Structures are given as C-alpha cells and as structure tokens.
C-alpha cells in the first residue's frame, strides 16, 4: 500500500513538472520578438547590467541592428549589432512617449542632450527593471552621542542614469554632460538584477545595494526611499511662501519669499523685488519665464507635513526649499 501511495505521489510530481515545462515552452513560443521601430533597453556584450535606450533598425537571425539613443554613455545615432538576449525590455512605438507630450515642459533648444523617456509596459509580459522618478531616502546615524537624521534624494532615469540629489534646472533640463564634468560624483549609472541594484558614480568602483519594492516606494540597502509625487495637473492656484533669514547691517532679519500661481499659467514672485511671468509644470519639472526674459527652472514636487494626512497644509518643494500654501480667510 505504501509503495502504491509513493508511486502515486511520484506520478503527480512528474505530471506537475511536465505541466510547468509545457507552460514554459508555450510562454517562450508566445514571446514577441523585437520589431523594426521598437524602442528597447539593451545591455552591453561585456556583461554590464546597465540598461541603455536604443531603437531597432533591423532584425537579423538571433541578432538586431540598433541605433543608440541619447544616454549617459552615447550621444545618440551610433549603430551596434546586439544579440537578442541583450535586449532586456521592448517598448512598442505606441508605448513610447514623444519628446514633448501634452502638458510637458518643452526641451531646451540650446541643450545638446535630450533625456529619452520610455513609458508603458514591456512587451510579452516582461517586467521593465528600471526606475523612474525622484526617491528620498531617510536615515539616522550617531555622531558621538548625537543622533543625526538626514535625507538624500536619488533621481532615477529609465535609461539607466541616476542623479544623487535634486537635478539642477529640473530632471528634463539637466545637462548631463556638463554635470558629469563638474560634479561627476553625483552622476551615475545603474542596473537592477533581481533584488540587487548596482550603481556606479562617475569613475568610482561600482556599489552594490539590496533593493526591494515597497508599493510605489523602494528600500535601498535597508533604508526606505519614498517616491516623491509628481504634479499631475499643469497648473497651480494659490500663494506659496517661505521664510528665510538674511543678514542686514550685521543683524538677522526674516525675509519672506513667495510665488503666487494662477490657474491661467501666470505667476508673481515677491522676494528680492517683484516680477511676473508664466510657468510650466510637468512631472517634477517647474519652469518660469519672467517678463524680463529671465528663466528659472528647478526640480519640484508636492509635499505634505504628514504624508499620511492629506488634510495637513499643502507644501511645494522647489529646488530644495519648502514653500507652504497660504490659507485664505
């Protein structure tokens, strides 16, 4: 009886294994190969885990001719032959965002670099192992007997770049080549392999951290990094103010600074003088064009005193400074 029971279990186990193999083979057969015109992320043949954006120009047997898109490593336009296994994610043409979508801040025509934005899910159910957006990691350390609380920002681009801090002039207007030259230790590249993220800052040796998904947030090397929200609407309404301290005749005085945003796209700045202009808001990019032809760009995101309490006074973080909405009576 025991022998029959064992045989039955083995039969069930064998049946399960065969079923899994058949399902895997079926999934492989259904896997859609890249097509001409698709945008993809590729890794180099040298074993690098850093995904780079490219466009399929020609599909060969087991290989593809790709044209590299602008990234931290390529200017754009370079053609390479890659094996299909080097293609890690496929974005069909209908899932690729245009360089300037509705409501987005337009690219600076004087800039020599353009950040390629890939959106949508990968074809054939493949999960895109890239990050996108601004994440703030909170940590605590002891310096002697003093407990030091600090936060640090990481802005991840889906083409494999990462910036340590708030990107100057906003994520879409960051001159990557200039930043890599002037502050290369803040500019890096990353790749994700399972529960590991590999980051290389400038010319420094690669850093390997653990990474876990926490809903929209992530856990980097054991510390939670919250994803900063993006602006979903292209306009704001209300006056946002902050207080700063300045030295006047050797004395510290409070100096208020405010931005009055209107839903028609106009803004009035009051601080060191008063000036008016128009603003554009998209994602984490804020651009203000003043009437005196001055242009102000920065990384911005909405922020609450208590992220779990949406009734707390709304605030906006602009270029690392916190502005609070003034309540009307």
N, C-alpha and C positions, 0 to 999 in steps of 0.2 A: 504494500500500500504506500509505504514511504517512497519507494522507487518510482511509482506512478506519479505521485504528487510532485516529486522533484523533476520528473520528465515534463510534467505539465507546466511547471514554472519556467523551465528552460525554453519550452516551446513559446510561452508568452513573451519571454525576454527576447528570443530570436525574432519573433513577429514584430515586436516593438522596434528592434534595431533596424530590421528591413524597412519598416514604415518610415522611420526617420531618414534612412538613406534615400528612399524613393522621394520623400518630400524635399530633401536637399537637392537631389538631382533635378526635380521638377522646377525648383526655385532657380537653379542655375540655368535651366533651359529658358526660363521666362525672363532672365536678366537682360535688360535692354542695353545694347552696346551704344557707345557714343556715336553721334552723327555729325556731319558737317554743319557748322553753325552753332553747335552747343558750346556753352562755356563750361569749363571744368576746373578743378583744382588738381594739380599734379605734384608729385614728389620727384626729386632727382634720382638718377640711377645709382648714385653713390650711397644710398641708404638714408638720406636725410628725411626727417619726418615733417619738415616744414612744407605746408601746402601752398602752392603758388597758383595764381589765376592764369588761365590760358583759354584760347579759343581753338576749336577743332577746325583744321583746314582741309584735311584729307584722312580717310580711314583706310589703312592697309591691313594685310593679314597679320593679326596679332600685334599690330602697331598703329600709331597715328601720328600725323604731322600736326603739331600745334604751333600757334603763334602766341608768344608770351604777351600778357597784358601788363600794364604798369604795376610794379610792386616794389618792395624794399630791395629787390635784387636785380630787377630788369627794368629798363627804360620803356619797354614795350615795342613790339614789332619783330623781336628775334624769333626765328623759327627753329624748332627742335623736333627730333624724332623720338618718341617715347613708346615704351611698351604699354599695352592696355592695363597691365597690373599697376602701373604708376599713376593711373587716373583714379583718384580716390572719391570724387563726387562729380556728378553730372548735373548741370543746370540747363534744361531745355530753353530755347530762345524766349518762350512765353513766361519763364520764371526769372529772367534776368532783368533787373531794373535798368531803365535808361539812365544816362549820366545825370540828367536833371529831370526828376519826376515832378509831378504837380505838387506845389507847395514847398519844394526843397529849395535850399539856398543854392543859387547858381554857382558854378565853379569860377574861380578867378581866371580870367583870360590870360593874365600875365604869368600864371603859375606854370611851371614846366612839368609838374606831376599831377596826376589825377588818381584819386582813390577809387578803385573799382569796387562797386557794391553788388554783391551777389545775393539774391533773395530767393525764397522758395525752397521746397524740399528736394533732396536729391532724387533722381530717377531710380526706378526699380527698388524703392524702399530703402535705399542706402541712407544711413544717418550721416549728416554732414558733421564731421568732427572739427568744427571751428567755433569760435566765439565771436560775438558781435556786440559792441556797446561798452559802456562805462561801468566798471565794478569798483566798489570801495571796500577795502579790507580793513577790519578793525583788529587791533592787537594791544596787549598790555605787557610791559616789561618792567623789571625792577632795576633802578639805578641806585645802588646802595640800599637805603631803606625807603626810597621814594618809588611809588608806583606810577609809571609813566604810561598814559593812554595815548595812542596815536592811530591815525588812519592814513591809508595810502590808496591812491587811485591807479587803476590799470585800464587803459582803453584798448580793447581788442578789435582789430580789423579782421574781417572774414578772409582776407587774402594772406593771412599768416603773419601780419605785423602786430606789434603790441607797443604801446607808449606808456611809460611809467610816469603817471601824473596826469594833469589836465592838459590835453593838447592845446598849445598856443594857437590863437585865431580860430579855434574850433576844429573838430575832427575832420571835416571835409576840406578845410583850408590849410591844414598842416603841411608845410613844405618839408617833406620827408628827407630830401637830400640835404637841405640846409640844416635841419635838426640833427641829422646823423653826423654832420661835420662839427657843429657847435656843441652838441650835447649828446654824443653817441652812446653814453652810458644809460640814457633814458629811452633809446630806440632799440627795439629788439625784434626777434622773430620767434615764433612758437609753433609747436606741433603737439597734437594730442594722440596718445596711444593707450587706449583703454582707460585706466584710472591714473595715468601719468601724463603730466604736461612738461615738455622740455622747452625752456626759454633760454635764448642766447642774447645777452645785452651787448651790443656793439661787437668788439673783438674779444670779449671776455669768454672764458670757458662756459659751456652750457650748464644751466641749472636745472635740476630735475626735482619737481614737486609732485605731490599727490594732488589729484583733483577729483571732486565729487560734485554731482549735480544736486542742488537743493531747490527744486522747483525752478524759478527764474534765476535764483541765486546759485553761487558755486562755493565750494570750500577749497581754498588754496593752501596746501601744506598745513592743514589742520585748523586754519582760521577762516571764518565765514566771510565771504565777499559779497555784499549786497549789490544787485544790479540797479543802477540809478535809472529812474523812469525817464522816458523821452517825452517831448512835447508832441501830443497827438493832434493838436489844433494849431494852425499857423498864426493865430493872434492871441493877445492877452488883453485884459481890461483891468485897470487899476494902477495905483501908485505904489511902487516897491521902494522901501527906504532902508538905509543902514546908517549907523553912527560910527564915525571914525574919530580918532584923536590926532590932533595936529599941534605942533609947537608954534606958538605965536609970541614973539618977544620973550622967548625963554619960558613961556608958560604953556601948559597943556590945556587945550580947549576942545570941546566937542564940535565936530564938523559934520553935519548931516549931508547925505548924498542920496538922490532919488532918481528913479526913472518912472515917468508917467506914461504907461502904454494905453493905447486906444484900440478898439476893435477894427478901426478902419486902416490900421497899419502905420499910424503915426506915433511918435514918441517924443517926449520932452524930458531932457536931462537937466537937473538942477544940482550943482555942486560947486566946482570952481568955475563959476559963471553959469549961464543958462543957454541952451541950444536945442534946436528942434531938428527932427529928421524922420526918416521912415525905417522900419525894421522888417526883417525876415526871420522867421522862426521855423526850424525843422529838425526833428530828432533831438540832438544835443548841440545844435549849431544856432547861434544867435548872431545876426549881422545887423548893424545900424549904420545907415548912410545919413550923415548930418548935412544940413544945408550949406555948410562951409566946405563941403567936399571931403570932410574927414570921415574915415570909415573905421568902425570899431567892430571887431569880431572876437568871439570868445566861445569857450565850452560852457554850456548852461544846462541846468536840469532843475525840475521842481523838487522841493524838499520840504518835509514836514518835521516839526519838532519831535513828534511821536509818530513814527511811520505806521503804527497800528491804529492811530486815531485820526481819521480824515477830518475831524472837526477842529483839530489844532490849527492855529493860524498858518495859512499857506505862505511858503517862502520860495525864493528862487536863488539858486547858487549860480553866480555869474563870475567866471574867471577866479573861482576860489573864494569869492566874497558872498556873504549871505545877506540877501535883501528880503525884508518882511513886508507883506501886503498891509497897507494902512487901512484900518477899518473905518468905514464912514458911519457917522452917527445920524 
